[in-house]
Amino acid sequence: MTTYNTMTTRAAGYVVPASEWNKIKYNFDATRAVLGLVRRAAAQSINNASETLITFDTQDVDDEGYIDIAGGATKITLPRDGNYLFDVEVQFASHATGYRYVNMPRSGGASDFQMNFPAMNGAITVVKFPFITGNRTAGQYYEFNVWQNSTGALNITARVAVTLLCDRT
């Protein structure tokens, strides 16, 4: 049986090395290549009790035009019909108060998925999860909202990798 960690803690000030950001931690199918990998490398401030879209600033892989980071990209657009694996990781700055969540609205509508976590004091709160879509249509897109209620603004960094699991052609 394989187990997956969904939350880890690290000491305040921990910097994630590039080697850790750039690998998929969930091995659902080792023969599938990552088609898109985007990150929020510079800290993004998230206001208290305010849902905020993650704006990606770094594009490591984009084999099929999932995202264009010019001008503040918030959307990952699906290039083909099929099922997709999203590997999502968001790091919230250390603070003991409140909760954190990440959700994934599809094409401007309702959220397909949401993860909620309690705050971690003295350590970065890492929200990490895989999400496998149902059958999706080319042109649909996902955005990534984050929310926190620490009583003040918190910084985040983020990474999203996209893998096509099943092509419906």
C-alpha positions in Angstrom: 0.0 0.0 0.0 1.3 3.5 -0.9 0.7 6.4 1.5 0.8 10.1 0.6 1.6 12.9 2.9 -0.8 15.8 2.5 0.8 18.2 5.0 4.3 18.7 6.2 5.9 21.2 8.5 9.2 23.0 8.2 11.1 25.5 10.3 10.3 29.2 9.7 12.6 30.5 7.0 13.1 27.2 5.3 13.8 27.6 1.6 12.6 24.8 -0.7 15.5 23.7 -3.0 14.8 23.6 -6.8 15.2 19.9 -6.8 12.3 19.5 -4.5 10.0 21.9 -6.4 10.7 20.3 -9.7 9.7 16.7 -9.0 6.4 15.0 -8.8 5.9 13.3 -5.4 3.0 11.1 -6.4 3.8 8.2 -8.7 0.5 7.2 -10.1 1.9 6.2 -13.5 5.7 6.5 -13.9 5.3 6.3 -17.7 3.5 9.7 -17.9 5.5 12.8 -18.3 4.7 16.1 -16.7 3.3 18.4 -19.5 3.1 21.6 -17.5 4.9 22.8 -14.4 4.3 26.4 -13.1 5.3 28.0 -9.8 4.8 31.1 -7.7 8.5 31.5 -6.8 8.4 35.0 -5.4 6.2 35.5 -2.3 2.6 36.5 -3.0 0.8 38.3 -0.1 -2.6 36.9 0.8 -4.8 39.2 2.8 -6.7 38.0 5.9 -10.0 36.3 5.2 -9.8 37.1 1.5 -9.9 34.5 -1.2 -7.1 35.2 -3.6 -6.0 33.7 -7.0 -2.4 32.4 -7.1 -0.6 34.4 -9.8 2.2 32.2 -11.3 5.5 33.9 -12.1 7.7 31.0 -13.3 7.1 28.5 -16.0 9.4 25.5 -15.9 7.6 23.1 -18.4 4.8 23.8 -20.8 4.8 21.2 -23.6 1.3 21.9 -24.9 0.5 25.6 -24.1 -1.2 25.1 -20.7 -0.3 28.5 -19.4 1.3 31.8 -20.5 2.8 33.6 -17.5 3.1 36.9 -19.2 0.9 39.5 -17.6 0.2 37.6 -14.4 -1.1 34.2 -15.2 -3.8 32.6 -13.0 -5.2 29.9 -15.3 -4.0 26.5 -16.4 -5.9 25.7 -19.6 -6.4 22.1 -20.7 -5.2 21.6 -24.3 -7.0 18.3 -25.0 -10.0 16.3 -23.9 -9.1 13.8 -21.2 -8.3 13.1 -17.6 -5.6 15.1 -15.8 -3.5 14.8 -12.7 -2.7 18.1 -10.9 0.0 17.9 -8.3 -0.4 21.0 -6.1 1.7 22.4 -3.3 1.1 25.7 -1.5 3.3 27.0 1.3 1.9 29.5 3.8 4.2 31.5 6.0 4.2 30.6 9.7 1.4 31.8 11.9 -0.5 30.1 14.7 -4.0 31.6 14.1 -6.8 30.3 12.0 -7.1 28.0 9.0 -5.7 27.8 5.4 -7.4 26.4 2.3 -6.7 25.9 -1.4 -9.4 25.3 -3.9 -9.6 24.7 -7.7 -12.5 26.4 -9.5 -13.0 25.1 -13.0 -13.6 27.6 -15.9 -14.8 30.4 -13.5 -17.4 28.2 -11.9 -17.7 26.1 -8.8 -14.6 24.6 -7.2 -13.9 20.9 -8.1 -11.7 20.4 -5.0 -10.8 22.1 -1.8 -8.2 21.3 0.9 -8.5 22.8 4.4 -5.8 22.9 7.1 -5.2 24.3 10.5 -2.4 26.9 10.9 1.0 25.8 12.1 3.0 28.0 14.4 6.8 28.1 14.1 6.7 26.2 10.8 5.5 26.8 7.3 2.1 25.3 6.6 2.4 23.2 3.5 -0.8 22.2 1.7 0.0 19.5 -0.8 -2.3 17.2 -2.7 -2.9 15.3 -5.9 -6.1 15.9 -7.8 -7.4 13.8 -10.6 -10.0 15.3 -12.8 -12.9 13.5 -14.4 -13.3 13.7 -18.2 -12.5 17.3 -19.1 -12.9 19.2 -22.4 -10.1 21.0 -24.2 -10.3 24.8 -23.4 -11.6 24.3 -19.9 -9.3 25.8 -17.3 -8.4 25.7 -13.6 -7.5 28.4 -11.2 -6.1 28.1 -7.7 -7.6 30.1 -4.9 -6.0 30.4 -1.5 -7.5 31.7 1.7 -6.3 32.2 5.3 -7.6 33.9 8.4 -4.4 34.6 10.5 -5.7 38.2 11.3 -3.1 39.7 9.0 -1.6 39.1 5.5 0.5 36.0 4.9 2.9 35.2 2.1 2.7 32.1 0.0 4.7 30.3 -2.6 3.2 27.6 -4.8 3.9 24.9 -7.4 1.5 23.1 -9.8 2.4 20.2 -12.1 0.0 18.9 -14.7 0.0 15.4 -16.3 -2.4 14.1 -18.9 -3.5 10.7 -17.7 -5.9 9.6 -20.4 -6.4 11.2 -23.8 -9.9 11.1 -25.2 -9.2 11.3 -28.9 
